[in-house]
Amino acid sequence: MSATPEGKKHPTAAQRAWLRRGLDQPGGKLPLFDEQGGEIDPRTIRACVAQGWAAPWFDNPLKLGWLVCRLTRAGRAVADPSPDMIGRVKIQPQDVIIKLQNRPS
């Protein structure tokens, strides 16, 4: 991470690339693997969570050590800092369906 003179933190190139991959995913889900099939560096994931750009989403019952995350509003803003993206949250129809299906009876 780098900081501006005002003290605001900015993601590294690797962090921004990972965050951008969640922009068009239902619920802002962030990938566990890169485009070549390699595992995302856990330090990248932890650093983004620590900055509030990503948030843990759910536990992966198959791989307990893997942290499944989603983008936060702050993460969307740093992943795509264009004026039309800041403060906007994209809700996909799949997001609503998933939440309703997982609702306790």
C-alpha positions in Angstrom: 0.0 0.0 0.0 1.1 3.5 -0.6 0.0 6.7 1.1 -0.5 10.2 -0.2 0.8 13.3 1.6 -2.7 13.5 3.2 -2.2 10.1 4.7 -4.9 8.3 2.5 -3.9 4.8 1.6 -4.0 3.5 -1.9 -4.0 -0.1 -3.0 -0.9 -1.6 -4.7 -1.3 -2.8 -8.3 -1.8 -6.3 -7.2 -4.5 -5.3 -4.6 -6.3 -3.1 -7.2 -6.3 -5.9 -9.8 -7.8 -8.3 -7.3 -10.4 -5.8 -6.2 -11.4 -4.9 -9.8 -12.2 -8.5 -10.4 -15.1 -8.3 -7.9 -16.7 -5.3 -9.6 -18.9 -7.3 -12.0 -19.5 -10.4 -9.8 -22.7 -11.0 -8.0 -22.5 -9.5 -4.5 -19.0 -8.2 -5.3 -17.5 -11.7 -4.7 -13.7 -11.6 -4.9 -11.8 -14.5 -6.6 -9.7 -17.0 -4.8 -7.5 -17.6 -7.9 -5.8 -15.3 -10.4 -6.4 -15.5 -14.2 -3.7 -18.2 -14.5 -5.2 -20.4 -11.9 -2.8 -19.5 -9.1 -4.0 -18.8 -5.6 -4.3 -15.1 -4.7 -1.6 -14.2 -2.2 -3.2 -14.3 1.3 -1.2 -11.1 2.2 -3.1 -9.3 -0.6 -6.4 -10.5 0.8 -5.6 -9.7 4.4 -4.2 -6.2 3.5 -7.4 -5.4 1.6 -9.6 -6.6 4.5 -7.5 -4.5 7.0 -8.0 -1.4 4.9 -11.8 -2.0 4.7 -11.7 -2.6 0.9 -12.9 -6.2 1.2 -14.9 -8.0 3.9 -15.0 -11.7 4.8 -18.2 -13.1 3.3 -18.6 -16.7 4.4 -16.5 -19.7 5.5 -15.5 -22.2 2.8 -16.5 -25.6 4.3 -14.3 -27.4 1.8 -11.1 -25.4 2.4 -11.2 -24.0 5.9 -8.1 -21.9 5.4 -9.5 -20.0 2.4 -11.0 -16.6 3.0 -13.9 -15.9 0.8 -14.4 -12.1 0.5 -16.6 -9.5 -1.1 -16.0 -5.9 -2.1 -17.1 -3.2 0.3 -18.2 0.3 -0.8 -14.7 1.6 -0.1 -13.3 -1.3 -2.1 -15.5 -0.4 -5.1 -14.2 3.2 -4.8 -10.6 2.3 -4.9 -11.0 -0.5 -7.5 -12.8 1.9 -9.9 -12.3 5.5 -8.8 -14.3 7.0 -11.7 -16.8 9.6 -10.4 -19.8 7.5 -11.6 -18.7 4.5 -9.6 -18.0 6.1 -6.2 -20.9 5.5 -3.8 -22.8 3.4 -6.3 -23.5 -0.2 -5.3 -24.5 -2.6 -8.1 -27.1 -5.1 -7.1 -27.6 -8.1 -9.4 -30.8 -10.1 -9.5 -28.8 -13.1 -8.4 -27.8 -11.3 -5.1 -31.5 -11.1 -4.1 -32.2 -14.7 -5.1 -29.3 -16.0 -3.1 -30.2 -14.1 0.0 -33.8 -15.3 -0.2 -32.8 -18.9 -0.7 -30.4 -18.9 2.2 -32.9 -17.3 4.6 -33.7 -19.4 7.6 -37.1 -21.0 7.6 
